[in-house]
Amino acid sequence: MPLAIDCDMHLFEPGDMWAKHCDPADRDVALRMMTDNLGYVWVVSGDRRLLMAEPHRPGQTGSIGQYRQRWMQGIPSTLDYEEFATPYSDPAAIIGHLDEVGFDAAVLFPNYGIGWERSLQEDLRATLANMSAWNRWISDVAVDGHGRLYPVAHVSLRDRAWLTAQLVTLSGAGIRLALIPPALVDGRRLSDPDLDWAWSEFVEHGVTPVFHVANQPRPFDDAWYGEDIVAGVSPLSSIFLWTGAALALTDLIVNGVLERHPGLRIGVMELSAVWVPLHLQMLDGGYQFAESFNGESVPLSLRPSDYFRRQVRVAAFSYERPRRLIDRAGDIFMACSDYPHTEGTSTPLDDYRSVDMAPADNSAFFAENIEFLLRSS
């Protein structure tokens, strides 16, 4: 049994991955990588630049800003991006990193896949085609990971037939986690009765939906965010990082989805964890106040916070003091590194030990809670 599983690492997509793995009929909308005349690499859709391929190094967030500023100033890139990124695409190299830092296994989220979804939201065919390509590729990655790598699928609730087919295939390949946006689905909240089929499908096929930081539909009106920052991040998106997940989970709980689907499990990764204790308090207090004030509510068998504790697990970085979070909210948190992203760490277990969290003494935090989401426990 693993002693330590990293619930949030990233797998870099090779430049030809989307075209190679999408349906032949959809190759015209497959994403690809393009190098501009200054040597900077971009993920593009047709002739539209969606993302800059950045030189991520754990703990060096400023290096991304410096790289972006060089491009803005017209200074040629000196980075051999393919050479830099290849180890982050290679299952053997990733396993080597796990051995080096002391993790037994890791969950692998997309790298570029968390950056393009909102940009393509008006083109459903392109969205589904490129999600499908990623999902096919990670089935091979999982095999090459020899039981130590758990890639996360990328799915949408906007097309019922497509999602059902994807979940059947993913389940057959042993893929147990799937990234979805904590957002409205074509104007419908996640608890909308017309979407109840989706939660049934996740449970039936043993796939856990997860929320993760990503460029997806936003929790607030786009006017709040201003113009998109080319190759950058909106300060509001960073400051309100957790809001979409908190809103989506509240909707699913107080409107009865977790009541109706007790087998549904949900993960929250890289969206911070410090908000959880207060939110659990507000869940119960707000629900009880509204029930009393209105004289009615959606009937629930448990307190709202009990559904959260029963069915939701949340990643917590070492600097969030996970032991304090556990004391206040329950043993529902998980270890993560976000490797190799700049905002992540290359010394995760040492970081956790520095705040009195060691794998041998905290089995739920380091293994059992992510195994719960993976349905291996």
Backbone hydrogen bonds, N-H to C=O, Kabsch-Sander energy under -0.5 kcal/mol:
donor,donor_aa,acceptor,acceptor_aa,energy
5,I,366,F,-3.2
6,D,105,A,-2.4
7,C,5,I,-0.7
7,C,335,A,-2.5
9,M,107,V,-2.3
10,H,339,Y,-2.1
11,L,109,F,-2.8
12,F,10,H,-0.5
12,F,88,Y,-1.9
17,M,14,P,-1.9
20,K,16,D,-2.2
21,H,17,M,-1.9
22,C,18,W,-1.6
26,D,23,D,-2.3
27,R,24,P,-1.3
29,V,26,D,-1.9
30,A,27,R,-0.9
32,R,44,V,-1.7
33,M,15,G,-0.5
34,M,42,W,-2.7
36,D,34,M,-0.5
36,D,40,Y,-3.0
39,G,36,D,-1.9
42,W,34,M,-3.0
43,V,51,L,-2.9
44,V,32,R,-3.1
44,V,42,W,-0.6
45,S,48,R,-2.5
46,G,44,V,-0.5
48,R,45,S,-2.1
49,R,47,D,-0.5
50,L,43,V,-3.0
51,L,43,V,-1.5
53,A,41,V,-3.1
54,E,52,M,-0.8
56,H,54,E,-1.5
59,G,342,T,-2.0
59,G,344,G,-0.6
60,Q,57,R,-2.1
63,S,60,Q,-1.5
64,I,60,Q,-0.6
64,I,61,T,-1.3
65,G,61,T,-1.1
66,Q,62,G,-2.3
67,Y,63,S,-2.0
68,R,64,I,-2.7
69,Q,65,G,-2.4
70,R,66,Q,-1.9
71,W,67,Y,-1.7
72,M,68,R,-2.3
73,Q,69,Q,-1.9
74,G,71,W,-1.6
75,I,70,R,-2.8
77,S,38,L,-2.9
81,Y,79,L,-1.3
84,F,80,D,-2.3
85,A,81,Y,-2.9
86,T,82,E,-1.9
88,Y,85,A,-1.5
89,S,86,T,-1.9
90,D,86,T,-0.6
90,D,87,P,-0.6
94,I,90,D,-2.3
95,I,91,P,-2.5
96,G,92,A,-2.0
97,H,93,A,-1.9
98,L,94,I,-2.2
99,D,95,I,-2.4
100,E,96,G,-1.8
101,V,97,H,-2.4
102,G,98,L,-2.1
103,F,98,L,-1.3
104,D,4,A,-2.7
105,A,4,A,-1.1
106,A,148,R,-2.3
107,V,6,D,-3.0
108,L,150,Y,-1.9
109,F,9,M,-3.1
109,F,107,V,-0.6
111,N,11,L,-0.9
114,I,111,N,-0.7
115,G,112,Y,-2.3
116,W,112,Y,-0.8
118,R,215,N,-2.8
120,L,116,W,-1.2
120,L,117,E,-0.7
121,Q,118,R,-1.1
123,D,120,L,-2.2
124,L,122,E,-0.6
127,T,123,D,-2.3
128,L,124,L,-2.8
129,A,125,R,-2.4
130,N,126,A,-2.2
131,M,127,T,-1.9
132,S,128,L,-2.6
133,A,129,A,-1.8
134,W,130,N,-1.9
135,N,131,M,-2.5
136,R,132,S,-2.1
137,W,133,A,-2.3
138,I,134,W,-2.5
139,S,135,N,-0.8
139,S,136,R,-0.5
140,D,136,R,-0.9
140,D,137,W,-0.9
141,V,137,W,-1.8
142,A,138,I,-2.7
143,V,139,S,-1.3
144,D,140,D,-2.4
145,G,141,V,-1.3
146,H,143,V,-1.5
147,G,142,A,-0.8
148,R,145,G,-1.9
150,Y,106,A,-2.8
152,V,108,L,-2.8
153,A,151,P,-0.5
153,A,177,L,-2.8
155,V,179,L,-2.3
163,L,159,D,-2.6
164,T,160,R,-2.6
165,A,161,A,-2.2
166,Q,162,W,-2.5
167,L,163,L,-2.7
168,V,164,T,-2.0
169,T,165,A,-2.1
170,L,166,Q,-3.2
171,S,167,L,-2.5
172,G,168,V,-1.9
173,A,169,T,-1.4
174,G,171,S,-1.3
175,I,170,L,-2.5
176,R,174,G,-0.5
178,A,208,T,-2.4
179,L,153,A,-3.4
180,I,210,V,-2.2
183,A,181,P,-1.8
185,V,188,R,-3.1
186,D,184,L,-0.7
188,R,185,V,-1.5
192,D,189,R,-2.0
195,L,192,D,-2.7
196,D,193,P,-1.3
198,A,195,L,-1.3
199,W,195,L,-0.9
200,S,196,D,-1.7
201,E,197,W,-2.2
202,F,198,A,-2.3
203,V,199,W,-2.0
204,E,200,S,-2.8
205,H,201,E,-2.3
206,G,203,V,-1.1
207,V,202,F,-2.2
208,T,176,R,-3.1
210,V,178,A,-2.5
211,F,267,G,-2.9
213,V,269,M,-0.9
215,N,114,I,-3.1
216,Q,214,A,-1.6
224,W,221,D,-1.9
225,Y,222,D,-1.4
226,G,222,D,-0.8
230,V,228,D,-0.7
232,G,229,I,-2.6
238,S,234,S,-1.6
239,I,235,P,-2.9
240,F,236,L,-2.7
241,L,238,S,-1.1
243,T,240,F,-1.2
244,G,240,F,-0.5
246,A,242,W,-2.4
247,L,243,T,-2.7
248,A,244,G,-2.7
249,L,245,A,-2.7
250,T,246,A,-2.1
251,D,247,L,-2.4
252,L,248,A,-2.4
253,I,249,L,-2.1
254,V,250,T,-2.9
255,N,251,D,-1.6
256,G,253,I,-1.7
257,V,252,L,-1.3
258,L,252,L,-1.7
260,R,256,G,-2.4
261,H,257,V,-1.9
264,L,261,H,-2.1
266,I,311,Q,-2.5
267,G,209,P,-1.7
268,V,313,R,-2.0
269,M,211,F,-2.9
276,V,273,A,-1.7
279,H,275,W,-2.3
280,L,276,V,-2.5
281,Q,277,P,-1.6
282,M,278,L,-2.5
283,L,279,H,-2.8
284,D,280,L,-1.8
285,G,281,Q,-2.6
286,G,282,M,-3.0
287,Y,283,L,-1.9
288,Q,284,D,-2.4
289,F,285,G,-2.4
290,A,286,G,-2.5
291,E,287,Y,-2.3
292,S,288,Q,-2.3
293,F,289,F,-3.1
294,N,290,A,-2.7
295,G,291,E,-1.7
306,D,303,R,-1.1
307,Y,303,R,-1.1
307,Y,304,P,-0.7
308,F,304,P,-1.5
309,R,305,S,-2.4
310,R,306,D,-2.1
311,Q,307,Y,-2.4
312,V,308,F,-2.5
313,R,266,I,-2.0
314,V,332,I,-2.3
315,A,268,V,-3.0
316,A,334,M,-2.8
320,E,317,F,-1.3
321,R,318,S,-2.0
324,R,321,R,-1.0
325,L,321,R,-1.5
326,I,322,P,-2.7
327,D,323,R,-2.1
328,R,324,R,-1.7
329,A,325,L,-2.8
330,G,325,L,-0.5
330,G,326,I,-2.0
332,I,330,G,-2.0
334,M,314,V,-1.7
335,A,365,F,-1.7
337,S,8,D,-0.9
338,D,8,D,-2.8
341,H,338,D,-2.1
344,G,341,H,-1.9
345,T,337,S,-1.8
351,D,347,T,-2.2
352,Y,348,P,-2.4
353,R,349,L,-2.5
354,S,350,D,-1.7
355,V,352,Y,-1.4
356,D,353,R,-1.8
357,M,352,Y,-1.9
361,D,358,A,-1.2
362,N,358,A,-0.9
362,N,359,P,-0.8
366,F,362,N,-2.1
367,A,363,S,-1.9
368,E,363,S,-2.3
369,N,364,A,-2.4
371,E,367,A,-2.3
372,F,368,E,-1.8
373,L,369,N,-1.4
374,L,370,I,-2.1
375,R,371,E,-0.6
375,R,372,F,-0.7
376,S,371,E,-2.4
377,S,371,E,-0.8
